[in-house]
């Protein structure tokens, strides 16, 4: 996700919205998954980053 987010920002995005996934590919708001996802993305971009599930 971090690579995609970085490419999106380079293309002009002013914010990033993601849906963190569990190891089996399901949407999740598990603190561990959200933290890992947001930490990695925020290390690559300087725009706001948010997360929600799609359910």
LUMVEX-366573 format. One line per 8 residues: their letters; for each residue x, y, z of N, C-alpha, C. Coordinates in steps of 0.02 Angstrom, whole numbers, plus 50000, padded with zeros to 5 digits. Example, Ala and Ser with C-alpha at 12.3 -4.5 7.8 and 13.67 -1.06 7.14 Angstrom:
2
as	50660,49716,50390,50615,49775,50390,50660,49835,50390 | 50642,49888,50354,50684,49947,50357,50645,50002,50394;
END
This chain:
55
xxxxxxxx	50041,49940,50000,50000,50000,50000,50043,50063,50000 | 50099,50061,50034,50141,50121,50039,50167,50142,49971 | 50187,50094,49929,50210,50111,49862,50155,50144,49822 | 50095,50115,49824,50039,50144,49788,50022,50214,49814 | 50024,50223,49878,50011,50288,49908,50062,50340,49884 | 50125,50321,49884,50178,50367,49862,50168,50386,49789 | 50152,50338,49747,50141,50352,49676,50080,50397,49666 | 50029,50386,49706,49969,50426,49702,49983,50499,49720;
xxxxxxxx	50023,50509,49772,50041,50577,49792,50083,50610,49738 | 50129,50573,49709,50170,50601,49654,50126,50622,49595 | 50070,50588,49587,50024,50604,49533,49977,50662,49551 | 49981,50686,49613,49943,50745,49632,49892,50737,49688 | 49887,50678,49717,49839,50668,49771,49856,50713,49830 | 49805,50739,49863,49817,50783,49921,49799,50749,49987 | 49774,50688,49983,49763,50647,50042,49758,50574,50020 | 49764,50528,50068,49762,50457,50054,49711,50425,50101;
xxxxxxxx	49670,50381,50074,49621,50344,50114,49632,50270,50098 | 49642,50230,50150,49656,50158,50141,49609,50115,50182 | 49607,50052,50162,49569,50002,50199,49618,49947,50219 | 49644,49950,50281,49692,49900,50303,49663,49829,50298 | 49707,49782,50282,49687,49712,50273,49722,49668,50325 | 49687,49613,50342,49717,49562,50385,49763,49519,50341 | 49803,49475,50371,49846,49431,50331,49807,49389,50280 | 49743,49376,50294,49703,49336,50246,49666,49380,50196;
xxxxxxxx	49679,49445,50197,49651,49490,50146,49584,49521,50163 | 49559,49511,50223,49495,49540,50244,49506,49610,50272 | 49458,49656,50261,49462,49721,50293,49466,49712,50369 | 49505,49755,50401,49512,49751,50473,49527,49819,50503 | 49504,49829,50564,49522,49888,50602,49562,49866,50664 | 49593,49808,50660,49635,49785,50715,49689,49838,50727 | 49700,49857,50790,49751,49908,50804,49819,49891,50775 | 49838,49829,50776,49902,49809,50749,49906,49821,50674;
xxxxxxxx	49854,49801,50637,49853,49810,50564,49849,49883,50545 | 49806,49920,50579,49799,49992,50563,49864,50028,50578 | 49894,50015,50635,49957,50048,50652,50012,50033,50602 | 50019,49970,50584,50072,49951,50537,50060,49983,50469 | 49997,49983,50446,49981,50011,50381,49993,50086,50380 | 49967,50122,50430,49975,50194,50430,50046,50216,50442 | 50083,50181,50484,50153,50197,50496,50193,50192,50432 | 50184,50137,50395,50221,50128,50333,50203,50181,50281;
xxxxxxxx	50139,50194,50273,50118,50244,50223,50143,50314,50244 | 50134,50331,50307,50155,50398,50330,50230,50408,50326 | 50268,50354,50324,50340,50361,50316,50359,50379,50244 | 50311,50372,50198,50324,50383,50127,50290,50445,50098 | 50239,50472,50133,50203,50529,50106,50195,50583,50159 | 50181,50644,50136,50173,50700,50183,50101,50726,50185 | 50056,50692,50150,49986,50713,50150,49948,50675,50204 | 49889,50699,50223,49849,50663,50274,49832,50592,50250;
xxxxxxx	49831,50545,50297,49815,50475,50282,49761,50453,50330 | 49707,50424,50304,49653,50398,50346,49638,50326,50329 | 49602,50292,50374,49586,50221,50364,49516,50207,50389 | 49479,50167,50350,49414,50141,50370,49404,50074,50337 | 49359,50033,50364,49343,49970,50330,49292,49983,50276 | 49282,49935,50232,49231,49944,50180,49165,49913,50200 | 49159,49884,50260,49097,49854,50280,49050,49903,50304;
END
